């Protein structure tokens, strides 16, 4: 294998560019993977242009990939060079106490299961390192388009995690705030869970069409007034059972509390990139006693989630092709795709870069 590689990196807050680094070493339980499908994420935008997780210097970006294994450590049992794999955005240390307690995404510290483009170089490189390969890689099923599979590592599992956090049940009324790719997967997940009314908050035509295809029963246009007021009007003042926050800002939680019934739950999977606090309205929170819960979580990551989501694609239960609106070809197109994610033109849902080595 070559000694050095190219990667597209965060050079500092507000600055990106191509750099050269040494190819990472493969530990005994690990794997080295070459990407074949990559997807830039709004999280990359928050990280670079908002400095949301602080200063990072020459850190290769990216955490959504399908790839080909090129090397495995001597203790890896289930994968070998040449395998096509789905790589989760969250790659926990599965032997950690936090993982054993049921929170693998926080293994070795809060959010520390999120390693790519946070604590170590990400996947926008000619080669990237995957810790605990047996626990964090999943084979790409035959016949699944790598571009569609590239939606699984973050978009699908994060959107579905919002459904888990909100504890959506049969017949529940659900609001999904934000119908970018994550929110669209929350709509799809809520629909699979048996939600009745699904109110999708967004305006972009492509996203609205996809939300309806995934099961949204009503579209709420935030440009037409306060979204909580609109939901309360549609529900005759009763509000909804569950709210999934997949977009918006720190003030969105005040709206979510207002539109939520007593005993309801808010599941947040939105990356809050700025600000120090969120505001909770005292009266609408039942002066602290309204049994209105807010749970914010990072998706668990790992192999099992990847395999389960891939099985949904394999059986036709989930179609992620609706998310992929822009396709690029060639490793050198990573920068263009990321800038598209930063600029968010009206027809964008998600870009993918396909690489034929």
C-alpha positions as CSV (number, residue, x, y, z in Angstrom):
1,X,0.0,0.0,0.0
2,X,1.1,3.6,-0.7
3,X,2.6,5.5,2.2
4,X,0.8,8.8,1.8
5,X,-2.7,9.9,0.7
6,X,-4.8,12.9,-0.2
7,X,-7.7,14.0,1.8
8,X,-10.1,16.9,2.0
9,X,-9.7,18.6,5.3
10,X,-10.8,21.3,7.7
11,X,-7.7,23.5,7.9
12,X,-9.2,25.6,10.6
13,X,-12.5,27.2,11.4
14,X,-14.0,28.6,8.2
15,X,-11.2,27.1,6.0
16,X,-11.0,23.9,4.0
17,X,-8.6,22.4,1.5
18,X,-6.8,19.4,0.1
19,X,-3.9,18.0,2.2
20,X,-1.5,15.1,2.1
21,X,-1.1,12.8,5.1
22,X,0.3,9.4,5.9
23,X,-2.0,6.4,5.3
24,X,-3.3,5.3,8.7
25,X,-2.0,2.2,10.4
26,X,-4.2,-0.8,10.9
27,X,-4.5,-2.1,14.5
28,X,-5.1,-5.8,15.3
29,X,-8.9,-5.3,15.5
30,X,-9.2,-2.6,12.9
31,X,-9.6,-2.1,9.1
32,X,-8.4,0.2,6.4
33,X,-11.0,1.1,3.9
34,X,-11.0,2.9,0.5
35,X,-14.2,4.9,-0.2
36,X,-16.4,4.1,-3.2
37,X,-19.4,6.3,-2.2
38,X,-19.2,9.4,0.0
39,X,-21.8,11.9,1.2
40,X,-21.1,15.3,2.7
41,X,-23.3,16.3,5.6
42,X,-24.7,19.4,7.2
43,X,-22.6,18.4,10.3
44,X,-19.5,19.0,8.2
45,X,-20.8,22.5,7.5
46,X,-21.5,23.1,11.2
47,X,-18.1,21.8,12.2
48,X,-16.1,24.0,9.7
49,X,-18.1,27.2,9.2
50,X,-19.6,27.5,12.7
51,X,-16.8,26.0,14.6
52,X,-19.5,24.0,16.4
53,X,-17.1,21.5,18.1
54,X,-14.2,23.9,18.4
55,X,-11.0,24.4,16.5
56,X,-9.7,21.5,14.4
57,X,-6.5,21.8,12.4
58,X,-5.8,19.7,9.2
59,X,-8.6,17.2,10.1
60,X,-9.9,15.2,7.2
61,X,-13.7,15.7,7.0
62,X,-16.5,13.3,6.3
63,X,-18.3,10.5,8.2
64,X,-20.7,8.9,5.6
65,X,-19.2,6.2,3.5
66,X,-19.5,3.0,1.6
67,X,-16.2,1.5,0.8
68,X,-13.9,-1.4,0.0
69,X,-11.8,-3.1,2.7
70,X,-8.1,-3.0,1.7
71,X,-6.5,-4.3,5.0
72,X,-7.7,-5.9,8.2
73,X,-5.9,-6.5,11.5
74,X,-5.0,-10.1,12.5
75,X,-7.8,-10.3,15.0
76,X,-10.6,-9.4,12.6
77,X,-12.8,-12.4,11.9
78,X,-15.7,-11.3,9.7
79,X,-14.1,-9.1,7.0
80,X,-11.4,-9.4,4.5
81,X,-9.7,-7.3,1.8
82,X,-12.1,-6.8,-1.2
83,X,-15.3,-6.8,0.9
84,X,-17.7,-3.9,0.0
85,X,-18.9,-2.4,3.3
86,X,-21.2,0.1,4.8
87,X,-19.3,2.2,7.4
88,X,-21.3,3.8,10.2
89,X,-20.8,7.5,11.0
90,X,-20.6,6.5,14.6
91,X,-17.9,3.9,15.4
92,X,-18.0,3.1,19.1
93,X,-15.5,1.3,21.2
94,X,-17.7,-1.7,21.9
95,X,-15.7,-2.9,24.9
96,X,-16.3,0.4,26.8
97,X,-18.3,0.6,29.9
98,X,-20.6,3.1,28.3
99,X,-21.4,0.7,25.5
100,X,-22.1,-2.0,28.0
101,X,-24.5,0.4,29.7
102,X,-26.4,0.8,26.5
103,X,-24.9,4.1,25.3
104,X,-22.2,3.1,22.7
105,X,-22.4,6.5,21.0
106,X,-20.8,7.9,24.2
107,X,-18.1,5.3,24.6
108,X,-15.1,6.8,26.4
109,X,-16.9,10.1,26.9
110,X,-19.8,12.2,25.7
111,X,-20.2,11.9,21.9
112,X,-16.9,10.0,21.7
113,X,-18.4,7.3,19.6
114,X,-18.4,9.9,16.9
115,X,-14.8,9.7,15.8
116,X,-14.7,10.5,12.1
117,X,-14.1,14.3,11.6
118,X,-14.4,14.9,15.3
119,X,-11.5,13.1,17.1
120,X,-9.8,11.6,14.1
121,X,-9.5,12.0,10.4
122,X,-12.8,11.3,8.5
123,X,-13.7,9.4,5.3
124,X,-12.9,12.1,2.7
125,X,-9.6,10.5,2.0
126,X,-8.1,7.9,-0.3
127,X,-7.9,5.6,2.7
128,X,-9.5,5.8,6.2
129,X,-9.2,3.8,9.4
130,X,-12.1,2.0,11.1
131,X,-11.7,0.9,14.7
132,X,-13.2,-2.4,15.9
133,X,-14.0,-3.6,12.4
134,X,-16.1,-6.6,13.5
135,X,-18.3,-4.3,15.5
136,X,-18.4,-1.3,13.1
137,X,-18.5,-2.6,9.5
138,X,-21.4,-4.2,7.7
139,X,-21.3,-6.0,4.3
140,X,-23.0,-4.2,1.5
141,X,-25.7,-6.5,0.2
142,X,-25.5,-7.6,-3.4
143,X,-27.7,-5.4,-5.7
144,X,-27.8,-2.4,-3.4
145,X,-26.6,0.8,-5.1
146,X,-23.6,2.2,-3.1
147,X,-25.1,5.7,-3.5
148,X,-28.3,4.7,-1.9
149,X,-26.5,2.7,0.8
150,X,-24.4,5.8,1.6
151,X,-27.6,7.3,3.1
152,X,-27.6,4.6,5.8
153,X,-24.5,5.5,7.9
154,X,-26.0,8.8,9.1
155,X,-29.2,10.0,7.4
156,X,-31.3,6.8,7.9
157,X,-30.1,5.9,11.4
158,X,-30.2,9.4,12.7
159,X,-33.7,10.0,11.4
160,X,-34.8,6.6,12.8
161,X,-33.1,7.4,16.1
162,X,-35.3,10.5,16.4
163,X,-38.3,8.2,16.1
164,X,-36.8,6.0,18.9
165,X,-36.2,9.0,21.2
166,X,-39.7,10.3,20.7
167,X,-41.0,6.8,21.4
168,X,-43.5,6.9,18.5
169,X,-46.3,4.3,18.9
170,X,-49.2,3.1,16.8
171,X,-51.7,5.8,16.1
172,X,-49.6,8.6,17.5
173,X,-49.8,12.1,16.0
174,X,-46.2,13.3,15.2
175,X,-44.6,16.5,14.1
176,X,-41.2,16.3,12.3
177,X,-39.5,19.7,12.4
178,X,-37.2,19.9,9.4
179,X,-37.5,17.7,6.3
180,X,-33.9,17.6,5.1
181,X,-32.6,14.1,4.6
182,X,-32.6,13.3,8.4
183,X,-36.1,14.6,8.9
184,X,-37.3,12.7,5.9
185,X,-36.0,9.5,7.4
186,X,-37.8,10.5,10.6
187,X,-41.0,10.8,8.6
188,X,-40.4,7.4,7.1
189,X,-39.6,5.9,10.4
190,X,-42.6,7.3,12.1
191,X,-44.7,6.0,9.3
192,X,-43.2,2.5,9.8
193,X,-43.9,2.7,13.5
194,X,-47.6,3.3,12.8
195,X,-48.0,7.0,13.4
196,X,-51.4,8.4,12.2
197,X,-51.1,12.1,11.5
198,X,-47.5,13.0,10.5
199,X,-47.0,16.8,10.2
200,X,-43.8,17.6,8.3
201,X,-42.4,21.1,8.7
202,X,-40.6,22.4,5.6
203,X,-40.9,24.4,2.4
204,X,-38.5,23.2,-0.3
205,X,-40.5,21.5,-3.1
206,X,-38.2,18.4,-3.4
207,X,-38.3,17.8,0.3
208,X,-42.1,18.3,0.5
209,X,-42.6,15.8,-2.3
210,X,-40.3,13.3,-0.6
211,X,-42.0,13.8,2.8
212,X,-45.4,12.9,1.2
213,X,-43.9,9.9,-0.4
214,X,-42.5,8.7,2.9
215,X,-45.8,9.1,4.7
216,X,-46.4,12.7,5.7
217,X,-50.1,13.5,5.9
218,X,-49.8,17.3,6.3
219,X,-47.1,19.8,5.4
220,X,-46.5,22.8,7.7
221,X,-44.9,25.8,6.0
222,X,-43.0,27.8,8.6
223,X,-43.0,30.8,6.3
224,X,-46.8,31.0,6.8
225,X,-46.6,31.6,10.6
226,X,-45.5,30.1,13.9
227,X,-45.4,26.3,13.5
228,X,-46.8,25.7,17.0
229,X,-49.7,28.0,16.2
230,X,-50.4,26.0,13.0
231,X,-50.2,22.7,14.7
232,X,-52.5,23.8,17.6
233,X,-55.0,25.1,15.0
234,X,-54.9,21.8,13.1
235,X,-55.4,19.8,16.3
236,X,-58.1,22.0,17.8
237,X,-55.8,23.1,20.5
238,X,-54.9,19.6,21.7
239,X,-51.4,19.4,20.2
240,X,-49.6,16.2,19.2
241,X,-48.3,13.1,21.0
242,X,-44.7,13.3,19.7
243,X,-42.3,15.8,18.2
244,X,-39.1,14.9,16.4
245,X,-36.7,17.8,16.0
246,X,-34.5,17.3,12.9
247,X,-34.0,21.0,12.0
248,X,-34.5,24.5,13.2
249,X,-32.4,26.2,15.9
250,X,-32.2,26.6,19.7
251,X,-35.6,28.4,19.8
252,X,-37.3,25.4,18.1
253,X,-37.7,23.7,21.5
254,X,-40.0,26.4,22.7
255,X,-42.3,25.7,19.8
256,X,-42.0,21.9,20.3
257,X,-43.0,22.3,23.9
258,X,-46.0,24.4,23.0
259,X,-47.3,21.9,20.4
260,X,-46.8,18.9,22.6
261,X,-49.6,17.2,24.7
262,X,-48.9,16.5,28.4
263,X,-47.2,13.2,28.6
264,X,-45.7,13.7,25.2
265,X,-42.0,13.3,24.1
266,X,-39.7,15.3,22.0
267,X,-36.8,13.4,20.3
268,X,-34.0,15.7,19.2
269,X,-31.5,14.6,16.6
270,X,-30.6,18.2,15.4
271,X,-27.0,19.2,15.6
272,X,-27.1,22.5,17.5
273,X,-24.1,24.3,16.0
274,X,-24.2,27.6,17.9
275,X,-25.6,29.4,21.0
276,X,-25.2,28.5,24.7
277,X,-28.7,27.7,25.8
278,X,-32.1,26.5,24.7
279,X,-35.3,28.1,26.1
280,X,-38.2,26.2,27.6
281,X,-41.4,28.2,28.1
282,X,-42.4,27.8,31.7
283,X,-46.2,27.9,31.4
284,X,-46.4,25.6,28.4
285,X,-44.1,23.2,30.2
286,X,-46.7,22.9,32.8
287,X,-44.7,25.1,35.2
288,X,-42.2,22.3,35.3
289,X,-44.8,19.5,35.9
290,X,-46.3,18.9,32.5
291,X,-44.7,15.5,31.9
292,X,-43.3,16.8,28.6
293,X,-40.0,15.1,28.0
294,X,-37.1,16.2,25.8
295,X,-34.5,13.6,24.9
296,X,-31.6,14.5,22.6
297,X,-29.4,11.8,21.3
298,X,-26.6,10.8,18.9
299,X,-27.4,7.7,16.9
300,X,-25.8,4.5,18.3
301,X,-23.8,3.5,15.2
302,X,-22.2,0.2,14.8
303,X,-22.7,-2.9,12.7
304,X,-26.1,-4.1,13.8
305,X,-27.8,-0.8,12.8
306,X,-26.1,-0.9,9.4
307,X,-27.2,-4.5,8.8
308,X,-30.8,-3.8,9.8
309,X,-31.1,-0.7,7.7
310,X,-29.5,-2.4,4.7
311,X,-32.1,-5.2,5.1
312,X,-34.8,-2.6,4.8
313,X,-33.3,-1.5,1.5
314,X,-32.8,-5.1,0.4
315,X,-36.5,-6.0,1.0
316,X,-37.8,-2.7,-0.5
317,X,-39.3,-1.6,2.8
318,X,-37.2,1.6,2.5
319,X,-36.2,3.6,-0.6
320,X,-33.3,6.0,0.0
321,X,-33.0,6.9,-3.6
322,X,-35.4,9.8,-3.0
323,X,-32.7,11.4,-0.9
324,X,-30.0,11.5,-3.5
325,X,-30.6,14.5,-5.7
326,X,-27.1,15.2,-6.9
327,X,-24.5,12.7,-8.0
328,X,-20.8,13.4,-8.6
329,X,-18.2,11.2,-10.1
330,X,-14.6,11.2,-9.0
331,X,-12.6,11.7,-5.8
332,X,-11.8,15.2,-6.8
333,X,-15.5,16.2,-6.7
334,X,-15.7,16.0,-2.8
335,X,-15.1,19.7,-2.5
336,X,-17.8,20.6,-5.0
337,X,-20.3,18.3,-3.2
338,X,-19.5,19.7,0.2
339,X,-19.9,23.3,-1.0
340,X,-23.3,22.3,-2.5
341,X,-24.3,21.1,1.0
342,X,-23.1,24.4,2.4
343,X,-25.0,26.5,-0.1
344,X,-28.2,24.3,-0.1
345,X,-29.8,25.2,-3.4
346,X,-33.6,24.8,-3.5
347,X,-33.4,21.5,-5.4
348,X,-30.9,19.8,-3.0
349,X,-31.7,17.0,-0.6
350,X,-28.4,15.1,-0.5
351,X,-25.3,14.9,-2.8
352,X,-23.2,11.7,-3.2
353,X,-19.7,11.3,-4.7
354,X,-19.1,8.0,-6.4
355,X,-15.5,6.9,-6.8
356,X,-14.2,4.3,-9.3
357,X,-10.6,3.6,-8.4
